[in-house]
Amino acid sequence: MATEKNNITYSQFACIGTGFSGIGLGATLKRWYNITDVVLFERESKLGGTWSINQYPGCACDVPAPLYSFSFAPNGDWKKLFNDQADILEYLTKVSEEYDLISKMRFNATVERCEWNNARGRWRMDIRDNTTGTVFYHECKFLFSGVGQLIQPRIPDFPGIETFKGDMFHAARWKHDVSLKDKNVIVVGNGCTADQIVPAIVKETKALTQIVRSKHWIVKPPLMPNFTLMSFLFRKVPGLLHLMRLAIWLALENSWRAFYRTSHAAGLRKSMENTTRKYMKKLAPAKYHDMLIPDFPIGCKRRIFNPGYLESLNEKNLTLTDNPILEVVPEGVRTKDGVIEADVIALATGYTTNSFLPRIEVVGKNGETAEEHWKKTNGAGAYNSVLLSGFPNFFMILGPNTLTGHTSTIFAVENAINYSLRILKPVLDGEAISIDCSQEAEDRWDQEIQTGLKKTVWAGGNCNNWYSRDAEGNQSRNASTYPFTQAHFWYKCFFPIYEDLSYTPPLDRRGKKFGFYVKAAALAFGLFMSVKAVRHVQEEGLKNILQGYAIQAFIKYHMLRMRIRQAIGA
């Protein structure tokens, strides 16, 4: 039986996880409020979250590198269009060091239970030290969940899986001490993970068999200029990196038009499908076309940028099959065509999804757990994807219905953090003890999300995507993706609806409303002047305007020169 430590530590802020969410929170607390009283608990032995856990061969991001970073710490030092796992982990470490966050991290610390103490206005956390088995306690005023989503491997329940005599492991727990050289290897799965693994290992193996379980649209990666040159220009030309990030963000946001269930969106999808189908047929062997090319709309599953996978299918030692595994046997796996021998089996079978607090019991002010709370709606949900009614001072980063199918999740992570820090400011200022949301507001938000999802390709496509799969692997409602643009999520996070929030004690927001109206008026005035300036340029012509500014500058320069001469003469 594990021993317990009776001493209780305290911090104003606490976060579960040290991935992009936890690091983003720590950095933003420092940037916005100069707050450093935060502790980040991590069950692994080092920071990075999913980018620390996933270290399989070929592991990389599928979002263009300039956009896959924090807006306050843009990453201009990239070696390729899609950064490798090691480069992303290096970036996260660099940001952590810059904001002195590593000293705030507690590693090998598994958070098992969190309970709100109404009398003390604090969260009490039960945390297990993985190295000793000891349970210790920590209290905090504000509790954040940054546990991420693509963390927990999904292990298939193949009959006889325990009888295999070789090495078997999930891609997310890759055993780097197992050599693949001159061995018979089986890769189970053909999603994004498998499509990165196969080209990375095929030439090392004696024979590689990939067992296809579903189909995916594998698209051509966008062409980018010389990476070394671009990295140099990002360092030397002020604002160029921000401009590049904006251009990529706008391009990806524009692609959202194809996700709706409208005739216009269907036309866009059809065009992309025709282009992608030709691309896949051009690169992959003809004998594999029927196994690879989907019959469902593009966007129904997350598209895969080709990491060299289609080209690797031409290797002589690679075999692709879509025959299901009937059972695992000591020497390999059995399909309807017989036994496929293997020395190593790599399971690229995905992750447990729609599970937002895995193995963590979070108890709110009424004694209700988060899982019990979610049973009311038959699935996970959260107001603005962040708040749970009845769970004061508790905030979820990358919570229910936050993921995107078209752009960087880091944008959603930052918006959730910024929203949380905006709405908890009255508590920081001592105007209230806690911040919560009403159940009516949460239900209304949840209904809006689920209604929006029905209008997207995720609901209309005849594909089995992981967005609508529960922790047990069964089909359920979509608690993963956001059914609107990320510009819409930014707007919702930038302008909180305070009428939906519950502060204890209640706030008098009349003065704050006046301040909000002043800011809104200033923003409207700024937009009006911007539109006016654009019209002025259209009417007068950019050349005439620049000439006017040049003449004004010339006159002012000579006036200043005459004054200096007069002053010297005096």
N, C-alpha and C positions, 0 to 999 in steps of 0.2 A: 504494500500500500504506500502510495506517495506521501511524503511528509509535506507539511504546510509551514509557510512563513507567516507569522502573525503581524509583522510590521507592514504598514500600508504606505505606499508612495503616492505622490500627488503631482499632477501637472494641470495647467489650465486647459490645454488641448491634448487629445490623444487620438491617434489614428492607427487602424489595423491595416498594415501593409506598407511596403517601401518601394512600390512601383511608381509609375508616372503619377498616380493619384496622391500617394503619400508625400512624395517629393514635391509635387506641385503645391500641395497644401502648405507644407513647411516653408517653401520659398515665398508664397503669396502672403502668408502671415507676416513674414519679415518685411516684404515690400510694402504692404498696405498699412499695417498697424505697428510695425517694429516689434512684433511679439516673437519671442524665442522660447517661451515656456510651452514646449510641445514635445511629446514623446511618440515615436513611431515604432510599433511592435511588429516584428517580422519572424515568422515561424522558420524560415530558412536561415542559412548561416551567412548570407550576404544580401545586399540590396538588389533591387531590380525587378522583383515580381516575376511576371511571365517571361521577361527577357533575361532573367537569371535562371529560371527553371528550365526553359526550353533551350537546349543546346545541341539539338540534333544536327547532323551534317546538312549544310545548305540553308539553315534557319535564317530567315530574313523577313523584313517588313514588306507589305504589299501596298504601301502608300509612298508616293514620291518623297525622297529624303528631305527636301527643304521644308515640307509641310509637317513631317513627323517629328516635331519638337515643340517646346513651349514658345509662345509668342514673345515672352519676356527674355528668352534665352535661345534665339534662333540659331540653328546649327548650319553653318556655312561650310564646315569641314567634312565633306562627304566624298566617298570614293566611287560610288556608283549610284544609279537612280534609286534603287531600293537597298537601304542600308542593311548590312549583316547584323546578326544578333550581337556579336562582339562589339561592333561600332556603336550600337544603341546603348549597350550596357556601359560602355566607356563614356558616352554622353551623359547618361544618368548619374554616373559617379562624379563627373566634372561639375554638374549642376549642384549635386549634394555638397561637394567640397566648397563651392563658391558661396553657398548659403549656410555653411557650418551645420549641416544636417546629420552627418554621420555620427557626430557625438550625441545626437538626440535619438539614435536608433538602438533598439534592443533586439539582438538577433537570437535565434533559437528560442523564441518566446511565442508559444501558441496560445492565442486568446480563445478560451473555451466558453466563457459566460460573461455577459454584461447586464447589469440590472440597475435601473434608475431608482435612486433613493430620494423620494419626494421631500422628506423632512430636511435633508442636507442639500438638496438641489444639485446632486452630483451623480455621476455614473460610477459604479463599482465594477471593476474588471477582475475576473479570475483568469490567471495566466499561468501556463505550465512551462517550466524551464525544461526544454527538450534534452539537455545534457544531463540533468540530475533527476528529473521527474518531479521536482519540487513545485508545488503550487504557491504562487505569491499573488498579492493583491495590489491593485492600483486604482486610484480614483481620479476623476477629471470632471471639469465643468462642461466641456464640449467633447462629444465623441463622434469621430468620423470613421466610416467604413470605406477602406480603399482596397478591398480584397481582390478586385478584378474579376474576370469571368473565365478566360481561357487558361485555367490553372489545373483543375482536377482532371486527370486522365479518365476517359471512358474505356473500361476494359470489357471486351465482348465476352459473352458466356458460351464460348464454343465447347461442345462436349469433349471431354478428354484433355482439356487445356493443361491440366496439371501433369500429364504423362510425358510431355515433350522432354527429350533428353538433352537438347541443345540449349542455347541461350535465347530467351524470349523476354522482350521488354517493350514498354510503350515509348513512342517517340519523345514524349515529354519527360521521360526518365531514361534518356539514352545512356547506355553503358559504354563509355569511351575506352574502357580497358578491354573490351571485346573486339578483337581484330576481325575484319571482314575479308582480309586478303585471301584469295583463292578458296573462298568458301561459297557454299550454296545458301543464298539468302532469299527469304520471302518478305515482301513488304505488303501488308494488308491495308487496303485503303487507297484512294486516289484523289483526296481533297488537296487543299493547298499544302499541307504538311508533307504528304507523300510525294507530291509533284516537285517539292524542293529536295527531298531526300534522294529520289531515284537518280537524277543526273549527277548528284554529288558523290554517289557510291558505286554506280554501275561499273565503271572501269576497274574498280578495285576488286570486285567479286569474281568468282569463278562462273557462277550463274545466278542471275537475279530474276525472280518471278514476282510480278506485281499482280495482286488479286484485286480487281476492280469491283467495288461495291455499289457505285453510283456514277452518274455522269456530271460533268461540269463544263461550263463555257470557259475555254482557255484562250485569252485574248492576247493580241500583240502588244508588247510594252511600248509606251510612247518613246519617240526618239528624243534624245537630249544632247546638248552640245558637250564638248570636251569637259569632263568633270574637274580635271586639274586646273584648267583655265577658269572655269566658273568659280571654283573655290578661291582662286587668287583674286578674281574680280570682286567676290563677295567681301573679302577682307579690305580691298583698296577703294571700292566705290561705295560711298555712304548711301544707304537706302536701297541698294540693288537687291540685297537678300530679302528685304521686306516686300519689295515689288514682286520678286519671283514667288514668294509665298502667297501673295495676294492673287497673282495670276493663276497659280495652280489651284488655289481654293475656289476661285470663281469658275474655273473650268470644271472642277469636280462638282460644284454646286449646280452648274448648268446641266450636268448629266442626270440630275435628279428628275428632270422632266420625263425621263423614260420609265420611271418607277410607278406611275399612276395607271389605273385601269381605265384609260380613256382611249378613244380611237387614235388621237394624235400620238400618245405615248406608245401605243401598239405599233404604229408606223415607225417610230424611232427605234423600237426594239427590233422590229423585223429587219430594218436596214443594218443594225449592228450584228444581228444574227447571221445575215447573209455574208457580211464581211468576215466575221469570225469563223464561220463554217469553211469558207474558202481557205482561210489561213491555216486552220487545223488540218484540212485535207492536204494542203501543200507540204506540210512538215512531217506529219505522222504517216507511217506505213498504211497502205490501203486496207490491209487485213484487220486493222484495229479501228477503222472509222466508226463502225457500228457500235463498238464498245465505248467510244469516247464522246461522240457528238450527241448532245442532249436533244430531247424532244419537247422540252419545256422552255418558257420564255427566258431570255437573258435577264438577269437581275433577280430571278426567283431565288437563286442561291447566289452567294457572293462570288463574283467573277474572279478568275485567277489570271494574273499577268504571267505569261509563259516565262519560267525561270530557266529555260533550256530543256524542259521536260519533253516536249514534243520531238525535238531533235534526238534526244537520248533513246527514244523508242526504236531507233534504227540500229542500235548496237546489237551485234550478233549474239551476245550472251544474255540478252533480255527477252523475257517472255511475258506477254500480257494475257490475262485470262479473266473472264467474268463469271466463271463457274463458282458458285458459293461453296464455302468450307462446310463440309458435312461433319467433320470431327478432326480433332488434333490427335495425332498418333506419335509414338516415341520418335519416329524418324522423320516426321514432317506433318503435312496436313493431307487429308483425304477429300477429294472432290468426286464428282460423278465419273470423271475420266481416270480415276486412280489416285495413287499417292504421289505428292510432290515432295521430294526429299529436301531437307533443309538442315543446315547447321545453326542458322540464326533466323529468328522470326521477329521482325519489327512491326509493331502494331501502330499504324497511323490512323487510328479509329476515332479520333476526335476527343472532345472534352465534355464534361458534365456542364450543361448549360441551363439557363433559367433558374440557377441556384445562386442567390445573392449573398447569403450568409452561411456558407457551407461549414457544418459542424460547429457553429457558434450559436449559442442560445442567447438571444437578446430579449430582455424582459422590460416592458414599458411600465408606465406609472400605475396602470390598473392590474398589473400582474399578468398581462397577456403577452405571449411571446410573438415575435415577428411572424413565425410560421403559422401560428393560430390566427393572427391578424389577416394573413393572406388567404386563409381558407375561406374567408367571407366572400372574396371575389373570385374564388376558384383559380387563383394564380397570383404571382407577385405583381405589385404595383406600388407606386409612390407618387405623392404630389410633386409636380414639376420634376419628377424622376429623382427626387432628393429626400423629401420628408415623409414620415409615417405618422398619422394621427395617433396620439396617445404615447408617443415616444419623444419626450422633450429633449431639446439640445442634441438630437441625433441626426446626422446627415450622411447620406449615401452618395459617394462619388462613383460615377459609372454604374448607377443603380438601375432599376427596372426601366426598360424602354429608353435606353440612352444610346445604344450602339447604332452605327450607321451601316448602310450597305454600299456607300459610294465615296466616303471621304475619311479623313483622319479622326480617330476617336479622341485624340489629344485636345482637339477643339472642344468636344463635349466635356472632357475632364475639366478643362479650364473654366468653362461656363458654369459647371456645377459648383466648383470651388468658389468662384466669384459670387455666385448667387447666395451660397451659404454664408459667406463672410459679410455680404450686404445685409441680409435679414437678421443676423445675430448681433449686429452692431449695437442696437439698443440694450442688449444684455451686457455687452462689454462696457457700455457707458454707465451701467448701474440703473438704467431706467426700468429694467425688468429682471426677473430671476431666470426665466426660461422662455424658449420659443418653440412653438408647436404649430400644427395646422389643424383645421377643423375636419371632421370626418366627411362632412358634406362636400368640402372643397376637394378632398382626396378622391371621393367617389365621382365627382363631376369630371375631374382631370382624367381619371381612369376610363370613364366612359368616352371622353373625347379621344383618348389615345386608341382605344379598341375600335371605335367607329372609323377613325382615320386609317387604321391598319387594313380595314376591309376594302378600302379604296386603292390599295397598293398591289403590286404584282406578287408580293409575298403571300397574299391571301388567295389570289386568283390563279397562280401558276400551279400546274399539276406536278409539283416537286415536293420532296420530303426534305425540307431544310431544317437546320438545327435551331433556327430562330423560334420554332414552334415545337420544341421537344423538351420535356421536363427532365428532372434529375435522374429519373429511372429509364429514360430513353423513349417514353411514350409520347404520342402527339398530344399537345395541349395548346392553350392559347399563347399567342406571341407576347412574351414579356421581355424580349430582347431589344427590338429595334424601334427607332423613333420614326413615326409615319409622316413627318414633315421635314422641311429643309433644316439644315443646321443654322441658317440665318434666322429661322423662326425660333429655334431653341435659344439662340443668343438673345433675341428680343425678349423672350419670356424670362430669361435670367437677368437681363439688364434692367427691366422694369418690373420688379416684384409687385404682385397684387396683395397689398397689405391687409385688405379686407378678408382674405382667405387665411390669414395667419392669426395665431392665438398667442399673445404674450401674457405672462403671469408676473405681476399683476397687469391688467389691461393698460395700454398706452393711450395717452391723449395725442393723437396724430395730427391735430389741426395745424400746429406750427410746421410739422414735417410735410404735410400736404401742400402748404403754401410754398415751402422750399422746393418741393417737387415741381409745382407749377411754374416757378421761376426758372428752374433748370430746363423744363420742357419748352418754355417760351424761348429761352436762350437757344436751345437746340433748333427749334422751328425757325428762329430768326437767322441762325447760321445756315440752315438749309435754304431759306429764302434768298439770302445773299449769294449763296453758291449758285443757285439757279439763275439769279439775276446776272451774275458774272458770266455764266455760260452763254446766256442770251446776248449779253453785251459783246462777247467775243464773236458770236454768230452774226450780229448786226454790223459791228464795226470792222470785223476782220482782225485776225491775230496780228498781222503785220502792222496795221495802223496803230493798234494798242501798244505794241512793243516800241514803235517809233515814238509814240507819245511819252512813254515811260523814259525812253532814252533822252529825249529833249529835256524833260523835267529833271532828270539826274544831272545832265550837263549844266543846266542853269544853276541848280543847287550847289554843284561842285564849285563853280566860279564864284558864287556868292560867298561860300565858305572860304575860298582862297583869298578874296578881297578882305574879309574880316580878319583873317590871320595876319595879312600884311599890315592892316591898320593897327592891329594890336602890337605887332613887332615895332612898327614905326613910332607908336606912342611910347 
